[in-house]
Amino acid sequence: MPSAADERRTAQVVSAGRRYRAETAPVVNPARTGEIVGTYALAGPRVVDEVVGNAVAAAAVWGSLSGAERGRLLHAAADALEQDTESRAELLTREQGKVLWESRLDVGGAPRLLRYYADLAPAVDEETVVRDERGTTVVRRLPMGPTVVIVPWNYPVYLCMMVLAPALAAGNPVIVKPSEFAPLALTETLALLASTLPDGVVNVVPGLGGEAGAALVSHPGVRKVLFTGGTESGRAVLRGAADNITSVSLELGGNDPAIVLDTAVLDDRLMREIRRSVYTCTGQVCFNIKRLYVQRGVYDEFVDKFRAAVDEIAVGDGLDPASTIGPLNNRRQFESVTALLESTREAGARIDVLGRRVEGTGWDDGHFMLPSVVTGIPHDSALVSREQFGPTVPVVPFDDVEDAVRMANDTEYGLAASVWSEDAEHALAVGRGVAAGSVFVNSHRVGSSDMTMPFGGMKRSGLGRNHGMWAIDECSELQALSHRPDTSSFPGPPIQ
C-alpha cells in the first residue's frame, strides 16, 4: 500500500497568480477519520468578487483568440496535466475514499478530455450561412463570459474537466468551486492547468457551498453556471442565479433503473457488468444502477447469481490493492444510507449483507459499509424511490415489459437506464419507452465517457446536455447576423 505519510496539502484560492488569505478547514480521510489529509481555504464574498473580476478581465483576452489558437494552448496544457498523475491519484483516494484504480481513471481522464476539446475548438469558429432570394443570415457562436463550475466529490477531477474543457474551448474563463469533501487533488490539477494558460482563464475558489458557492452563482459578473451535484443543491443554484438571469446547466442526481428481461443470458459477464454498474465508487455515482427490475421467469436465478457475484467484493482502504471498494465519502452519507437500510429492514424486506472486510482495515475508524442486495421489497419502498448513493440495490420482480417500463418511469429522476437482453433489437425497443436522457443496452457505465452521445438528464435529473459540440453549445451564445432588407415576403403581421 502506498504511504499515507505525505505532507498535508492545502487547496488554496487560484486566480491570476495572486495570493489570497483565508481561514482553512480540514479534509479528513474517510478510511481513517482521525487522519487530516489536508486543508482547504474558506473563501468568502470578498475573495469571490476579486476572482470574478480577474475572470472578467481574462474574458477579453481568451475570447478574442481563434478556436484554433485556444486548441493549441489546451493541447499544451494537457501535456502538463499528464505529469505526476500517480501522486494526485493517491491524494484523491486519501481524501475521497475510493479505490486507487478508480482515482487513476479520475485523474488520468483529465488530459484526455482536454485534448478532445482542444481538437474540437477550431469548430467553434465555424459559421452557418443561410442564403436565399431574400438575403443572407450568418449564425455564429460567441463566448458567454465568466463561467462558474461547481463540482461534486465522487469523481471531482473527471467531472470537473467534463464541463470545464468545453467551456474553455468555447472561449470562456472558468471559476471552479470544488467540493469541500474532495478539494485537494482537483485544486492541484487546476493550479497546474492555470499555470499554463493566460492569467485569470482558470480560477479556483475553495469554500463552503452556502458561502463561496452561493456568492459565485449570484454574482452579476458571472454569465454561466455549470453545476454537477444533488437535486436540492441544484434548486439552490437556480434560485441564486435567478436575479441576474444567469444561464444555468445542471447535471443532477439519478435513480437509474436496469431492466433485466427473461431473454438475458445470466452468465458471469452479465453479473460482473451489473455488479460494477451498481457498486463502482461504493455506489456513489449519479448514473450507477440504483434499481434492478428482473422478469419473474429468471428472477430467482438472477438473485442467486447476483448475490454470489456481490459476495466477492472486498471492502477496505482504497489504497490497499486488496480492496474492491472503499468507504463512503463522509459521515452524513454513511448515516443516510444506514438509516435507509434500517427502515427497509424494519418494513420486512430481506437484506443480504455480503462481501468481506479486507484484513487489516480499521473498520471502526472509517465510513466502511459492506455491500448488500435487497429483495422482498415493494416498488413504492423508500429504498426503491430514493437515490441511495451507497453500496446497496433493491431487486424487484416484474411480469411483463409494460409493467417494467411503468416502474422504471415512476420516479422524479430521468438520468440513465439500461435494458439487458440477448435480443438487442427488442431491448432497444423497450428502451425507447423509458424516460431517461441515456438508455444503454447490456451495459450501464459508459454515460460520462462516451463523447459521441449527449449526456444529461430528463425531469429532475438536470437541464442541458454535455459531450461534444452539445457541450460547447451549452457554453456559447448564438448570434444571428442578418442582411435581409426586403421584409415584405416574411409571414406575420407588420409592426407599425
N, C-alpha and C positions, 0 to 999 in steps of 0.2 A: 504494500500500500504506500503511495507517495506520502511524504512527510507533511504533516499539518502544522509544522513549526515555523512556517513563513512569517515574516514580519507583517503586522497588521496593515491593511490598505485603507485608504480614505477616498471616498467618492466626493471630490470637490466640484465646485462650480467651474465649468469650462466655457470661456467666452472671450474671443478676440485676444487671447494671450494675456489677459489680465487676471489678477488675483483678487478674490473676494473673501472677506472674513464672514464666518457664520458659525453659530453653535453646531455641534455634531451630535449624532445619536448612534448607538451601536448596531452592528449587523451580527446576528447570532447564527452559529452553525446549527441547523435543525437536527443533525445527528448527534451533537453533543452541545446541549443548550447552555452549558457552562462556559463554552469557548466563544470568545468575541473574535470574529474573523476580521472585522474592520469597523470603520465608521462612515457615515455619510453626512454631508452638510445639510443643515435645516434652512434652506433658502426661504426668504420671505418676500413680500411685495416689493421692497426697495430693490433687492437684487434682481427680481423678475423684470422690473421696469428698466433697469440698466441693460440687462441681457437682450430684451426685446429691442431696445434702441440700437444695440450692436447688430442685431439681425436686420433691422430696417436699413441701416447703413450698408450692410453687405448685400442686400437685395438688389441694389442698383448695379453693383459690380457683377454678381453671379448671374443675374437675369439678363445682363447685356451680352454675355458670351453666347456664341452659337452652340447648338446642341453638340456638334462635333467637338468643339473645344471643351465643353463640360465632360464629354465622354472620355477624352484623353486624360483629363485630370482625375476622373473617377477610376480609370484603369491604374494610374499611378498610385492612387490611394489604396486600391485593392492589393497592390504589391506590398504595401506597408502592413496591411491587416493580416497577410499570410505569415508574418513573422511572430514567433513566440506564442503560437496558439495553444500549445500544451499547458503553459503556465496559466493562461487565462481560463482554460477549461477546468483545471484543478481548482482554481479560485471559485469558479462558478459552482462546482459541486459542493465546495465547503460552505458557500452562502445560500445555495438553493436546495441542496439535498439530493438531487437526482444522481443516478449512477454516471460514472465518468464517461462512458461511451456516448451517452446522450448529451453530455456537456460538450464533448468534442464535436458532435454534429451541430450543436447550437452555435458554438464559436466558429467552427470551420465553415459554416454556411454563409457567414457574413461576407467574406471576399467574393464568393461565387455569386451571391445576389448583386453585389456592387458591380461586378463585371457584366452580368446580364443586362442591367440597366444602363451601364456605360455603352454597351453595344446598341441599345435602343435610343440613346439620347439624340443622335442625329435625326431620327424620325420625328422628334418634337417639332422641328422646323418645317416639316412638310405641310404644305397648304392644300386645301381643297378648293378648286376653282370650278365654278358653275357658269357656263356661258350659254346664252340663248338669244333669241331675237330682241329681248328686252334689255340686254346688257350683261354685266358681269358681277358676280359675287365671289369674294375670296373669304374663306374661313380659315383662321389660324389660331394656334394656341399661344397663350401668354402665361407667364408665371403668375401665381396668385399673390406671392409675398411671404412674409414670415409664417412658418408652418410649425405648429406645436405637435410633437409626437409623444403620446403618453403610453407607457409600456408596462405590461404585466410581469409577474415574477416567474412564470412557469418556463418560458423559452425567451428570456429577455433579449438576448443578442440577436437571435434569428428573427423574432417577430418585430423587433425594432427595425432591423435592416430591411425587412419585407415592405415596410411603408416609407422608411426614410430614403432608401435608394431611389425609388421613382420620384419622390418629392425633389430630391437633388437633381435628378436628370431633367425634370421639368423646369428647373431654374429657380427653385425656392430655397432660401436659407432655412435651416431647421433648428428647433429648440426642443431637446429631449428631456422629459421628466421621467426618470427611472422609477421603478417600484422601490419602496423602502425595504422590501423583503429580499431584493436581489439587485442592488445598485452597483456592485463593485466591478465585476468583470465587464459589464456593459459600459460603465464610465471609462474604464481603461481603454476599451476598444474605441470609444468615441473620441477620447482625448488624442489617441493616435491618428484617427481619421481627421480630426480638426487640424492637427499639426501639418497635414499635407495639403490643405485647401486654404483659400484666402480667409483672412480673419473674419470671424462672425458668420461664416457659412454654416458651420456645425457648432452648436452650443449645447451644454448640458446644465440642467438646473435640478439637482437632487433636492429632496424635501418631502414633506407630507402632502398627500393628495388634497386635503382640505385647505392647505395653505399655499404651497408652491403651485400645485395643480390648478386650484381654483383661480389664483391670480393670473396664471397663464391663459386659461381659456376665456377669461373675461376681459383680457387686455385689449384695448382698441387698436393696438399696433399689430395684432395677430390676425391673419386673414384666412387661415385654415387650421383645423384641429383634426388629427388622425389619432383616434383612441382605440386601444385594444384592452378589453377587460370585462368586468361584470356588468350585468344589465342595469343594476341600481346606480352604479358609478356612471354608466353611460347616460342615464337620465340626468344626473347632476351636471355632466358636461354639456348636454343640450341646454339646460337652464342657464348655465354660466355663459354660454356663447350667444344666448338669445338677444341680449340688449344691443350688441354690436352687429347682429345678423351675420355672425361669423360662420362660414361654411364648415360643416362637421361630417366626417365619415366615422362610422362606428363598426368595429368587429367585436361582437359581444358573446355572451355565453351560448351554449348549445345543450340540448338534451337528446343527443343523437340516437335514433333507433337503428337497429340492424334486424332485418327480416330474413330468417333462415327458412327457405322453402323445403318441402319434402323431396325435391329433386336435387338437393345439395348432397355432395359426397362428403360424408363426415370423416375424412381422413386426418392424418396428423398435420398436414399442411394447413388445412382449414382451421383446425383447433389452434395452431400456433399463430396464424394470422389474426384470428378473433381475440385470442389472449393478448397479443401485443397491442391490438387496437383498443382494448379495454384498459390495460394496466400500465401502458407507457407513461413515464413520469409520475408513477404512483397514482394514475387515474386523473391527474391534474392538467388535462388538456381540453380546450373548449370543444374540439371535434373528435375526441375519443368516443367510442361506443359507450353510451350510458344506459341503454335499454336493449335487451335481447328478446325478440319475438320469434318463437320457433314453432313450426307447423306440428300439430299434435301427433301425426304419424311417426315423426322422428324425434319427438320431444325427449322421451326417456333416454334414448341412445345418445342424443346430443348432451344432455345434462351429465350423464355418466362420464362421457369422454372429456367434456369441458372441465369438470371437476378434477379429473386426473391431470389435465394439462396445467391447470392453475396451481395444483399441488406441487408442481415443480419449481414454482417461484421461490427465490431466496431473498429475504429482506434483511438489509444491513446498511452500514455506512456506504455511501455512494463511492467513496474512494477505495473500498475493498473490492477487488476483482471477483470475489465470490458472490457479490450481491447482484441480484436481478433487478430489484427496485430499491429505492432508498426511502427515507422518511417522508412524511408530509412536510410541507414547507414551513408552516407556522402553527402556533398553538391554537389560534382561532379556527383554522381549517381542521385541525385534528379534533377539536371539540365538536365542531359542526357535524363531521362525518360520524363520530362516535354517538352523538345524540340521535342522529337519523337511524343508525343501525339499531340502537337500543329501542326506540319507539317501534321500529319494524318488528323486532323480536317480540315485544310485548303484545303486538297485534296478532301474533300467531304464525308468522312466516318462519320458514326454515332457513337458517343462516349457517352455511358450511364455511367455517374459518379454515383456510388451507395454507399451503406453503410452509416454510420453515424459517427460523431465525438463523442468520449467519453466526457461526461460532465466534465469540469474542466481541460481539456487538453489545455496547452498553444500552440495553433495551430501554431501561427506565430513564436514561439520560437524554433521549431524543424523542421526536414525534413519530415513532415507529408504529406501523399497523400491518398486521398480516392481511393478505388478500382474502376476499370472501365472495361466495356465489349465493344468491338469494333465490329461493323457489317457494312455491305455495303462497304467492303474493298476488293480490288483485291489481288490476291495471290502474285503479284510482288511488293506490297507496302513494304516500309522500315520497318513498324511495324511487318510485317509477316516475312521478310527475315532476320532481325537482332535479336540478343538476347536482349530482352528489359531489363531484370533484374529489374523488377518493378511490381507493382500491377495492371497489365493490361493484356488483352489477346484478340487477334482477333479471330472471329468465321467465318469461310469460308465454304460455301456450296459446296458439290460435288455430281455428278450424279451417277457414277459407281466406283467400288472399284479400278479399274486400274487408274482412274483419281486421287483418293485419295492417292494412293501409289506414283504416279508420283509427286504430290505436296509435299508429305511428304519427298521424297528423293531430292527435288530441293533445296538443302542447302549445304553450305560448312561444316556443322556440322554433327555429327553422334553419339551422346552420348546415348540417350534413346528415346523410343517411346512407345505408347500404343495403343491398339485396344479394343474397347468397344462393346460387343455384348452378348446376351444370348446364342448364339451358339459358345461355346468356341473353338470347333474344327475349325470352319470357321475362327474365329478370329486369331487363331494360324497360319492358312494357310496364311491369309493376312499379318500377322506379319513377315513371312518368306521373304516377298518381300521388307521389309523396311531395309534400310542400317543404322543400329544403333547397338551399342555394346550391348544394352539391349532392349528387346521388351517385354512389360508387357501386360497381358490380364486382363481387368476390374480392374486395379489398375495402379498407376504411381508413387509410392513414397517409394518403397522398395529397390531402387537401391543401396544405400550405407549401408544398414543394413542387407541384406541377405548374409551371408558369404558363402552360398552353391553355389553361382553363381559368375563367374568372373565379375568384374566391370571395365569398361573403354570404351573409345570411338573409333569410326572409323573416317576416314577423318581428319578434323582439330579439332576434339574433343580430340585428345590425342594420346599417344604412350604407350603401355603396358597395363597390367591388374592388378587389385587389388583383394583382398579377398583370404583367404585360402592359400593353397600351391602355387597358382598362384602368390600371393604377395610375398611369401618367395622366390620363384624362381626369381622374379624381382630384389631381393636384394642379390642374390647369384651368385658366379662364378661356372660353371660346369667344373670339371676336369675329364678327362678320363685317367685311368691308364691301359695301355695295355701291356699284355705279349703274343705276337703272333709272335714268332720268324720266323716261316715259312711263308714268304710273297709270295711264288710262286703262290698260288692259288687266290690271290686278283686280281680283274679286274683292267684294266688300264695299260698304257704303263709304262715300267720300267724306273726309273730315274738313269742315269749313273753317 
